């Protein structure tokens, strides 16, 4: 089934899981990123020990903590706060993804 319905890119919950996915892809004989891309999340700093730099999404962990603490304190003091807060993220390109054909870019 993987051969017939292989995804172009697999986005993992975190960088550690992406490393596992990268390992499994290689064990299956898949070339990353030529056959399938791998993307992690949270920029855990694994690129210093991986043979191929992992493409990952970096989140502002410190800002997330500060925002959460401020929201909690506001709620404890009866101050109305937004139910959700959007924070910036940054894609850190690595060697586990490739540029997509224009045909796929137009579909997004």
C-alpha positions as CSV (number, residue, x, y, z in Angstrom):
1,X,0.0,0.0,0.0
2,X,2.8,2.4,0.8
3,X,4.2,2.0,-2.7
4,X,0.8,2.9,-4.3
5,X,-0.2,5.6,-1.9
6,X,3.0,7.1,-0.6
7,X,2.6,10.7,0.8
8,X,4.9,13.4,-0.6
9,X,5.7,14.7,2.9
10,X,5.0,13.3,6.4
11,X,4.6,15.9,9.2
12,X,5.4,14.4,12.6
13,X,4.2,15.6,16.0
14,X,7.8,16.4,17.1
15,X,11.4,16.1,16.0
16,X,12.0,12.8,17.8
17,X,9.1,11.2,16.0
18,X,10.4,12.6,12.7
19,X,13.8,11.1,13.4
20,X,12.0,7.7,13.8
21,X,10.1,8.3,10.6
22,X,13.3,9.1,8.8
23,X,14.9,5.9,10.0
24,X,11.9,3.8,9.0
25,X,11.7,5.4,5.5
26,X,15.4,4.6,5.0
27,X,14.8,1.0,6.2
28,X,12.0,0.7,3.6
29,X,14.4,1.8,0.9
30,X,12.9,5.3,0.5
31,X,15.2,8.2,-0.3
32,X,14.5,11.2,1.8
33,X,13.7,13.8,0.4
34,X,13.6,12.4,-3.1
35,X,10.9,9.8,-2.5
36,X,9.2,11.3,0.6
37,X,9.8,14.3,2.7
38,X,10.0,14.3,6.6
39,X,9.1,17.4,8.7
40,X,9.4,17.6,12.5
41,X,8.0,20.0,15.0
42,X,9.4,22.1,17.9
43,X,13.0,22.4,16.7
44,X,14.4,20.2,19.4
45,X,18.0,20.7,18.3
46,X,18.6,17.2,16.8
47,X,20.3,18.6,13.7
48,X,23.7,18.6,15.5
49,X,23.6,14.8,15.7
50,X,21.6,13.8,12.6
51,X,23.3,12.8,9.4
52,X,20.8,15.0,7.4
53,X,19.5,18.2,8.9
54,X,15.8,17.8,9.7
55,X,13.3,20.2,8.3
56,X,11.3,21.4,11.4
57,X,8.9,24.0,12.6
58,X,10.2,26.2,15.4
59,X,7.8,27.4,18.0
60,X,8.4,30.3,20.4
61,X,8.5,28.2,23.6
62,X,9.4,31.1,25.9
63,X,6.7,33.3,24.5
64,X,4.2,30.4,24.8
65,X,5.1,30.1,28.5
66,X,4.8,33.9,29.1
67,X,1.5,34.1,27.3
68,X,0.1,31.1,29.2
69,X,1.2,32.5,32.5
70,X,-0.3,35.9,31.8
71,X,-3.6,34.3,30.6
72,X,-3.8,32.2,33.7
73,X,-3.1,35.1,36.0
74,X,-5.7,37.2,34.2
75,X,-8.3,34.5,34.5
76,X,-7.6,34.0,38.2
77,X,-8.2,37.7,38.7
78,X,-11.5,37.7,36.7
79,X,-10.1,39.5,33.7
80,X,-11.6,38.4,30.4
81,X,-9.0,37.0,28.0
82,X,-9.0,35.7,24.4
83,X,-9.9,32.0,24.2
84,X,-7.0,31.4,21.7
85,X,-3.9,33.3,20.9
86,X,-1.9,32.9,17.7
87,X,1.8,33.0,18.1
88,X,4.5,33.1,15.3
89,X,6.2,30.0,14.1
90,X,9.1,29.6,11.8
91,X,9.9,26.8,9.3
92,X,13.5,25.8,9.5
93,X,14.4,24.2,6.1
94,X,16.6,21.2,6.3
95,X,17.7,18.3,4.1
96,X,14.5,16.2,4.5
97,X,12.2,18.2,2.2
98,X,12.4,19.4,-1.4
99,X,10.7,22.0,-3.4
100,X,7.3,21.0,-4.6
101,X,6.2,20.9,-8.3
102,X,4.2,24.0,-9.3
103,X,1.3,21.7,-9.9
104,X,1.1,20.9,-6.2
105,X,1.8,24.4,-5.0
106,X,-1.3,25.7,-6.9
107,X,-3.6,23.1,-5.2
108,X,-2.8,24.3,-1.7
